[in-house]
Amino acid sequence: MKRYCFALDLADDAALIAEYEGWHKSENTWPEIKKSITDAGITNMEIYRTGNRLFMIMETDDTFSFERKSKMDAANPKVQEWEQLMWKFQSSLPWAKEGEKWIIMNKIFELNK
């Protein structure tokens, strides 16, 4: 298992943040999106929020690769539709490349090592 951590901002708007959180409630997340996540080898995903900053923790199995996930997403119209919808709420981090959303974070501390 590998673990990755990511960051992304939301638009600094309370109503949009509430709507974004609503889309991420288990009963509102599209089943095709959950399937695309697990089909890519992602075994667990958690998203946390403080203010308008999001943190995502993603755990993967040995079949996962970013390249494979990217290709799968590009070929999946439902994933593309979801991503378009989410851009309404999301705001790239200042150091992100054009069109880049979630930015991988570097681990700088681990208690048990």
C-alpha positions in Angstrom: 0.0 0.0 0.0 1.1 3.5 -0.8 -0.3 6.7 0.7 -0.4 10.0 -1.0 -1.5 13.4 0.4 -2.8 16.3 -1.7 -4.0 19.9 -1.2 -6.4 22.0 -3.1 -8.4 25.2 -2.4 -12.0 25.9 -2.7 -13.5 29.2 -3.7 -13.7 31.3 -0.6 -17.5 31.4 -0.5 -19.5 29.8 2.3 -22.4 28.9 0.1 -20.2 27.2 -2.5 -18.2 25.4 0.2 -21.4 24.0 1.7 -22.6 22.9 -1.8 -19.2 21.2 -2.4 -19.5 19.3 0.9 -23.0 18.3 -0.1 -21.7 16.7 -3.3 -19.2 14.7 -1.3 -21.7 13.2 1.1 -21.8 9.4 0.4 -25.4 9.5 -0.9 -24.7 12.4 -3.3 -21.4 11.2 -4.9 -22.1 9.6 -8.2 -21.6 5.8 -8.2 -19.6 6.1 -11.5 -17.1 8.3 -9.7 -16.7 5.9 -6.8 -16.2 3.0 -9.3 -13.6 5.0 -11.2 -11.7 5.6 -8.0 -11.6 1.9 -6.9 -11.1 0.6 -10.5 -7.8 2.7 -10.6 -6.4 0.8 -7.6 -7.4 3.4 -4.9 -8.4 1.5 -1.8 -9.3 4.4 0.4 -9.7 8.1 0.0 -10.5 10.8 2.6 -10.9 14.5 2.1 -10.6 17.0 5.0 -11.3 20.8 5.0 -10.1 23.7 7.0 -11.5 27.1 5.9 -11.3 26.8 2.1 -8.3 24.5 2.0 -8.8 20.8 1.3 -6.5 17.9 2.1 -6.9 14.5 0.5 -5.4 11.3 1.7 -5.3 8.5 -0.8 -4.2 4.9 -0.2 -3.5 2.7 -3.2 -2.8 -0.9 -4.0 0.1 -2.1 -6.2 -1.9 -1.7 -9.5 -2.2 2.1 -9.1 -0.3 4.6 -11.1 -1.0 8.3 -11.8 -0.5 7.7 -15.5 -3.0 4.9 -15.6 -5.6 6.9 -13.5 -5.2 9.9 -15.8 -5.8 7.8 -18.9 -8.8 6.1 -17.3 -10.3 9.5 -16.3 -9.7 11.0 -19.8 -11.7 8.1 -21.3 -14.6 8.2 -18.9 -17.3 10.8 -19.8 -18.8 10.6 -16.3 -15.5 11.5 -14.7 -15.1 14.4 -17.1 -18.6 15.6 -16.3 -17.8 15.4 -12.5 -14.5 17.2 -12.9 -16.2 20.1 -14.8 -18.9 20.3 -12.1 -16.2 20.4 -9.3 -14.3 23.3 -11.0 -17.3 25.5 -10.0 -16.1 25.1 -6.4 -12.4 24.6 -6.7 -9.6 27.1 -7.0 -6.0 26.0 -7.9 -3.3 26.6 -5.4 -1.1 29.7 -6.3 1.8 27.5 -7.3 -0.2 25.0 -9.4 0.4 24.7 -13.2 -2.4 25.8 -15.5 -5.4 23.5 -15.1 -3.8 21.6 -12.3 -6.1 20.8 -9.3 -4.9 18.5 -6.5 -1.2 19.1 -5.7 0.7 16.2 -4.2 2.2 17.1 -0.8 5.7 16.1 0.4 5.9 14.3 3.7 8.3 16.2 6.0 7.7 14.3 9.3 6.8 10.9 10.5 6.6 10.1 14.3 7.5 6.4 13.9 10.7 6.7 11.8 
